[in-house]
Amino acid sequence: MSQDIRDFVPASCDLLGLGEPTHLEPASARVRNELFAALVDRGFRSIALETDRVAALVVDDFVREGIGSLDLAMGEGFSHGFGDLEANRQLVAWMREYNENRSPAERLSFHGFDAPMETTSAPSPRTHLEYARDYLGLDLDIASLCGEDDRWSRTEAVMDSAVSIGATAEADRLRSVADDMLTMLYARAPEMIATTSRAEWLRAKTYLTAGLGLLRYHRQAAQRIDESARVSLLLGTRDALMARNLLDIRGIEAGRGATLAFAHNRHLQENPSTMRMADMDLEWSSAGAIVGSLLGDRYAFIAGSLGHSDAIGLGEPEPDTFEGFLQARIATWGLMPAAAVPAARTRTDTTPAQGYFPLDQTSLDTVGVILHVN
């Protein structure tokens, strides 16, 4: 057992996935902060969290340039309620302090790699497409094609394929317009970068690809297929968008240093993700499985594990479970090679409300390292 993450990062790795087994236990994010500081000493220069990529631009502006304030970054720079987490506030404040008086090349950068969506909802792409339209100086009436924003964001638009807006003529037209804008953005890159900046061009691309992602997600929501297959398709689409974002982030950061990605295990693991929801058995390829297949040994994943948690009402694991083995050997938190964990049974004392997915043999067979929090 070790608490030095640098012992577990392969030399070839430039994208390190660090998983947490549930979003609801705050200790995982606190440990993440400590590990990221150690990775910065090893040459990492960026972190990417499971939060909306467009919203996270506000946080990056603050940590790199001091634009805005810490309160603004936490209030507007996170999705999914993650701006309320104290560990995230501590991370952003530390990154800003680290960057003070450092050269641009040495500053740490902050990214989100998620889309602004959950399984049950996804917003209108209007604001994302309008940002790209304005950057390109085009005369396009995006608002008329989109209609009222709540047509897209209401739960029924995603959960009921019969009322989804994703298959309408307007949505088809919007996807065509957005694809044309993306082609134009690249075709005009020399001109636009010369008159604005590379950073502004990349920001416009981030908005535009996020808008396209929302359109594609809504299109999948409209599929008239078996419900478990449709929901699996939505989960897979979201993770595919996450994977694309991670690859884009690595394209931006490639010349500066490696990136730490932090998210739920189910998004970063390299084996297929599964979940039981209502009466459906869902399966999809996670973002980690996608980037792992594309990046090879440039991607590595550390899976998060949890012993007990007062925050989520999780009791002590039974000794004959994987977590029970780790709990007996790790007093606070620590890193251990997965190969050092013997065969055991999967714990069964968890509930869906805890958001905790226990360790199992399939996961251990496809991961190199476990981060266990006692």
C-alpha positions in Angstrom: 0.0 0.0 0.0 1.2 3.5 -0.8 -0.1 7.1 -0.8 2.4 8.2 -3.5 0.5 8.2 -6.8 3.7 8.8 -8.7 4.6 5.2 -8.1 1.6 4.1 -10.1 1.7 6.3 -13.2 3.3 4.6 -16.2 5.9 6.6 -18.0 3.8 6.4 -21.3 0.7 7.8 -19.6 -0.5 11.3 -20.5 -4.1 10.8 -19.6 -4.7 9.3 -16.1 -8.3 8.4 -15.1 -9.0 8.5 -11.4 -12.4 7.1 -10.5 -14.6 7.6 -7.5 -17.2 4.9 -6.7 -19.9 7.3 -5.7 -20.4 11.1 -6.1 -21.9 11.3 -2.6 -18.9 10.6 -0.4 -16.8 13.8 -0.1 -13.6 12.1 1.0 -12.9 10.9 -2.6 -12.6 14.5 -3.9 -10.4 15.5 -0.9 -8.0 12.7 -1.7 -8.1 13.7 -5.4 -6.9 17.1 -4.5 -3.9 15.7 -2.6 -3.1 13.4 -5.5 -3.3 16.1 -8.1 -0.9 18.2 -6.2 1.6 15.3 -6.3 1.0 14.8 -10.0 1.7 18.5 -10.7 5.2 17.9 -9.2 5.5 15.1 -11.7 4.7 17.4 -14.7 0.9 17.2 -14.9 -0.5 20.6 -16.0 -4.3 20.0 -16.2 -7.2 18.4 -14.6 -10.6 17.5 -16.2 -13.6 16.8 -14.0 -17.0 15.2 -14.7 -18.7 18.6 -15.3 -20.0 20.5 -18.3 -17.1 21.5 -20.6 -18.6 24.8 -21.6 -19.4 25.9 -18.1 -15.9 24.9 -17.0 -14.4 27.6 -19.2 -15.5 30.1 -16.5 -13.3 28.1 -14.0 -10.4 28.0 -16.3 -10.5 31.7 -16.9 -10.3 32.2 -13.2 -7.5 29.7 -12.3 -5.3 30.7 -15.3 -6.0 34.4 -15.7 -7.7 35.5 -12.5 -10.8 36.6 -14.4 -13.9 36.8 -12.3 -13.9 35.5 -8.7 -13.8 32.2 -6.8 -17.5 32.6 -6.0 -18.3 33.2 -9.7 -16.3 30.2 -10.8 -18.0 27.9 -8.3 -21.5 29.3 -9.1 -21.3 29.3 -12.9 -18.4 27.0 -13.8 -19.9 23.7 -12.7 -22.8 21.6 -13.7 -24.6 18.8 -11.8 -24.4 20.7 -8.5 -20.6 20.0 -8.3 -19.9 23.7 -7.6 -21.4 23.2 -4.1 -18.7 20.7 -3.1 -16.1 22.1 -0.7 -13.4 19.9 -2.1 -14.0 21.4 -5.5 -13.8 24.9 -4.1 -10.5 24.1 -2.4 -9.2 22.7 -5.7 -10.0 25.8 -7.7 -8.6 28.1 -5.0 -5.4 26.1 -4.8 -5.0 26.1 -8.6 -5.4 29.9 -8.7 -2.8 30.3 -6.0 -0.4 28.0 -7.8 -0.7 29.9 -11.0 -0.1 33.3 -9.5 3.1 34.8 -10.9 3.8 31.7 -13.1 4.4 31.9 -16.8 1.4 30.9 -19.1 3.3 27.7 -20.1 3.6 26.6 -16.4 0.1 27.4 -15.3 -2.4 24.7 -14.5 -5.6 24.5 -16.5 -9.0 23.3 -15.6 -11.4 21.5 -17.9 -14.8 19.9 -17.8 -15.3 16.8 -20.0 -19.0 16.1 -19.6 -21.9 17.4 -21.5 -24.6 19.5 -19.7 -26.9 16.5 -19.4 -28.1 13.7 -17.2 -29.8 10.5 -18.1 -33.3 12.1 -17.8 -32.7 15.6 -19.3 -30.7 17.6 -21.7 -31.0 21.3 -22.5 -31.6 23.2 -25.7 -28.5 23.7 -28.0 -29.5 27.2 -28.7 -27.0 29.2 -26.7 -24.1 27.0 -27.8 -24.9 27.4 -31.5 -25.6 31.1 -31.2 -22.1 31.6 -29.6 -20.4 29.9 -32.6 -22.7 31.8 -35.0 -21.7 35.1 -33.5 -18.0 34.2 -33.5 -18.2 33.5 -37.2 -20.3 36.6 -37.9 -23.1 34.7 -39.6 -26.7 35.8 -40.1 -28.6 32.7 -38.9 -31.8 32.7 -36.9 -31.0 29.8 -34.5 -33.7 30.8 -32.0 -36.6 30.2 -34.5 -35.3 26.7 -35.4 -34.9 25.8 -31.7 -38.1 27.3 -30.4 -38.7 27.5 -26.7 -35.8 26.2 -24.6 -38.1 24.1 -22.4 -39.3 22.1 -25.3 -35.8 20.5 -25.1 -35.1 20.5 -21.4 -38.3 19.0 -20.1 -37.8 15.4 -18.8 -40.4 14.0 -21.3 -38.2 15.2 -24.2 -35.6 12.6 -23.3 -37.5 9.9 -21.4 -40.4 9.5 -23.9 -39.3 8.9 -27.5 -42.8 9.7 -28.7 -42.5 13.3 -27.6 -38.8 13.8 -28.2 -37.9 16.8 -30.2 -34.8 15.1 -31.6 -36.4 13.7 -34.7 -38.3 16.8 -35.8 -37.6 18.6 -39.1 -36.3 21.6 -37.1 -33.8 19.4 -35.2 -32.7 17.9 -38.5 -32.2 21.4 -39.9 -30.3 22.5 -36.8 -27.9 19.5 -37.1 -27.2 20.4 -40.7 -26.6 24.0 -39.8 -24.3 23.1 -36.9 -22.3 20.7 -39.1 -21.9 23.4 -41.7 -20.7 25.9 -39.1 -18.1 23.4 -37.8 -16.8 22.9 -41.3 -16.7 26.7 -41.7 -14.9 27.1 -38.4 -12.1 25.0 -39.6 -12.0 26.4 -43.1 -11.7 29.9 -41.7 -9.3 29.0 -38.9 -6.3 30.9 -40.2 -8.4 34.1 -40.7 -10.2 33.8 -37.4 -7.2 33.0 -35.3 -5.3 35.9 -36.8 -8.1 38.4 -36.1 -9.0 36.9 -32.6 -6.7 34.3 -31.1 -6.2 30.6 -30.9 -7.8 30.5 -27.5 -11.0 32.3 -28.9 -11.1 29.9 -31.8 -10.9 26.9 -29.4 -13.6 28.4 -27.2 -15.9 28.7 -30.2 -15.2 25.1 -31.2 -16.0 24.0 -27.6 -19.4 25.7 -27.7 -20.2 24.4 -31.2 -19.2 20.8 -30.5 -21.2 20.9 -27.3 -24.2 22.1 -29.2 -23.8 19.3 -31.8 -23.5 16.9 -28.9 -26.8 18.0 -27.5 -28.4 17.6 -30.9 -27.0 14.1 -31.3 -28.2 13.2 -27.8 -31.7 14.4 -28.5 -31.7 12.5 -31.8 -30.9 9.3 -29.9 -33.6 10.0 -27.4 -36.1 9.9 -30.3 -35.3 6.3 -31.3 -38.4 4.1 -31.4 -36.7 1.0 -30.1 -36.8 -1.3 -27.0 -36.6 1.0 -23.9 -33.6 -0.7 -22.4 -31.7 -0.5 -25.7 -32.7 3.2 -26.0 -31.5 4.1 -22.5 -28.3 2.1 -23.1 -27.9 4.1 -26.3 -28.3 7.4 -24.4 -25.7 6.4 -21.8 -23.3 5.3 -24.5 -23.9 8.6 -26.4 -23.1 10.6 -23.3 -19.9 8.6 -22.7 -18.9 9.0 -26.3 -19.2 12.7 -26.0 -17.1 12.6 -22.8 -14.5 10.6 -24.7 -14.4 13.0 -27.6 -14.0 15.9 -25.1 -11.1 14.1 -23.3 -9.3 13.6 -26.7 -9.9 17.3 -27.5 -8.5 18.3 -24.2 -5.4 16.2 -24.7 -5.0 17.9 -28.1 -5.0 21.2 -26.4 -2.7 20.1 -23.5 -0.3 17.8 -25.4 2.6 20.3 -25.5 2.3 21.3 -21.8 2.0 18.1 -19.8 -0.3 15.2 -18.8 -3.9 15.4 -17.7 -5.7 13.9 -14.7 -9.4 13.0 -15.4 -11.6 12.6 -12.3 -15.1 11.1 -12.6 -17.3 8.2 -11.5 -15.7 4.8 -12.0 -18.5 3.9 -14.5 -17.3 6.7 -16.8 -13.6 6.0 -16.7 -13.3 2.2 -16.4 -12.0 0.3 -19.4 -14.4 -2.6 -19.2 -18.0 -2.2 -20.3 -20.2 -0.3 -17.9 -23.4 -1.9 -16.6 -26.3 -0.6 -14.5 -29.6 -1.8 -13.3 -32.3 0.9 -13.6 -35.9 0.2 -12.8 -36.5 -3.1 -14.7 -33.8 -2.5 -17.3 -30.3 -4.0 -17.5 -28.2 -1.4 -19.2 -24.8 -1.8 -20.8 -22.6 0.6 -22.7 -19.0 1.5 -23.5 -17.6 4.0 -21.0 -15.5 7.0 -21.9 -12.5 5.2 -20.4 -13.1 2.2 -22.6 -13.3 4.4 -25.7 -10.2 6.5 -25.0 -8.3 3.5 -23.7 -8.9 1.7 -27.1 -7.7 4.8 -29.0 -4.8 5.9 -26.8 -3.4 2.5 -25.8 -0.8 2.8 -23.1 -1.2 6.6 -23.0 -4.3 6.1 -20.9 -4.3 4.5 -17.4 -7.1 4.1 -14.9 -7.1 4.0 -11.1 -10.4 2.7 -9.8 -11.9 4.1 -6.6 -13.1 1.9 -3.7 -14.9 2.8 -0.5 -15.0 1.0 2.8 -17.6 2.6 4.9 -19.3 6.0 4.7 -21.4 7.9 7.3 -22.3 10.4 4.5 -24.2 7.8 2.5 -25.1 5.4 5.2 -22.7 2.6 4.0 -21.6 0.3 6.8 -18.4 -1.7 7.2 -17.8 -4.2 4.4 -17.8 -7.9 5.2 -14.3 -9.4 5.5 -14.7 -11.8 2.6 -15.5 -9.0 0.1 -13.0 -7.1 -2.0 -13.6 -3.9 0.0 -13.3 -5.9 3.2 -9.8 -7.1 2.2 -8.8 -3.5 1.5 -10.5 -2.1 4.6 -8.4 -4.4 6.9 -5.1 -3.2 5.3 -5.7 0.5 4.7 -6.3 2.8 7.7 -7.3 6.0 6.0 -6.7 5.8 2.2 -4.1 4.2 0.0 -3.2 2.9 -3.4 -2.7 -0.8 -4.1 -2.1 -2.8 -7.3 -5.3 -4.6 -8.3 -3.2 -7.8 -8.7 -2.5 -7.8 -5.0 -6.2 -8.1 -4.2 -7.2 -11.8 -3.9 -10.3 -13.4 -5.1 -13.3 -12.4 -3.0 -17.1 -11.8 -3.4 -18.9 -8.6 -4.4 -20.4 -6.8 -1.5 -24.2 -6.7 -1.4 -24.9 -4.2 1.4 -25.3 -1.2 -1.0 -28.5 0.6 -2.2 -29.2 2.5 -5.4 -29.6 5.8 -3.5 -25.9 5.6 -2.4 -24.7 5.7 -5.9 -22.0 3.2 -5.0 -21.0 0.4 -7.4 -19.0 -2.2 -5.5 -15.8 -3.8 -6.8 -16.2 -7.0 -8.7 -13.8 -9.4 -10.3 -14.5 -8.2 -13.9 -13.4 -4.7 -12.9 -10.3 -5.9 -11.0 -9.3 -7.9 -14.0 -9.2 -4.8 -16.2 -7.6 -2.2 -13.8 -4.1 -1.8 -12.7 -4.5 0.1 -9.4 -7.2 0.6 -6.7 -7.6 3.7 -4.6 -9.3 2.6 -1.4 -10.8 5.2 1.0 -11.4 3.6 4.4 
